[in-house]
């Protein structure tokens, strides 16, 4: 099975190099690696000139093609005709040696798969379920992990997701695929993480990544996954493992990020549910309000007080903006 890898990068020359060295160790190596660089300097280009990687092709985009979704669409247009699968990875990831082998195996085991996501190992500490269940734990498929504070508080107000991890709730604000355990199993989902994803090449004849998501592109993966899930099946293979290190370079400031959390979150909710019920609307706004209050509280209980304040203000402004300027959902 021939497959292409697209890595969209922005101002992360050193993390990208670490990713490429981990790709060198793969049991299944990509037929081609397309680096789509949106950086405003030449550090990434120079790093790649000083290090050789098999099947690598480098492309520097101009301003009109800069931004995560634009760079992905740019890369898709350059993929070899004989590739069957297109994989995407964020530039701050390190792969387990058999990542691609296990990822591609999924397409043979699940003949109906249009997309398969990988599994991030350093997302949470999981243990096999044991003894009496505890309130502070989240349980799934015989495994357990600590439940984040935001979900514990949401439970008090009856605002927990009404679906399994990776399945989009009626009022959004669900549990991501990060709440699936490292069981080695393959799980059917509606969402996969864009930075650890793969797709059958043929789907890009009818779908592309939405340019509604500017620059950093928060939740662009949810948008694409939800549109694709209306056509066919998506899976996460928890044996296709990697580590995601969330490098801070190239990220937007926290105020802009806070606005994106609300506005982009509203957008993807309406992609899945164009006409939500009144109950779902109340729950969406109630959860958004509660999560904003929790973020404001971080001003008092974390060391990064300025980041907590600016992100919280961004969320408030983003929320108010929905009254006057709701995003127009693209079909």
TAUR-V481836 format. One record per helix or strand of 3 or more residues. SS is the DSSP state (hx for helix, st for strand). FROM is the first residue (numbers start at 1). TO is the last residue. If there is no record, write none. Layout:
ss->SS from->FROM to->TO
ss->SS from->FROM to->TO
This chain:
ss->st from->3 to->9
ss->hx from->13 to->24
ss->st from->32 to->37
ss->hx from->43 to->50
ss->st from->56 to->60
ss->hx from->63 to->65
ss->hx from->68 to->76
ss->st from->85 to->89
ss->st from->93 to->95
ss->hx from->99 to->109
ss->st from->113 to->120
ss->hx from->121 to->123
ss->st from->137 to->140
ss->st from->143 to->146
ss->hx from->149 to->156
ss->hx from->177 to->179
ss->st from->186 to->189
ss->st from->196 to->200
ss->hx from->201 to->205
ss->hx from->220 to->229
ss->st from->233 to->244
ss->hx from->254 to->272
ss->hx from->278 to->301
ss->hx from->305 to->324
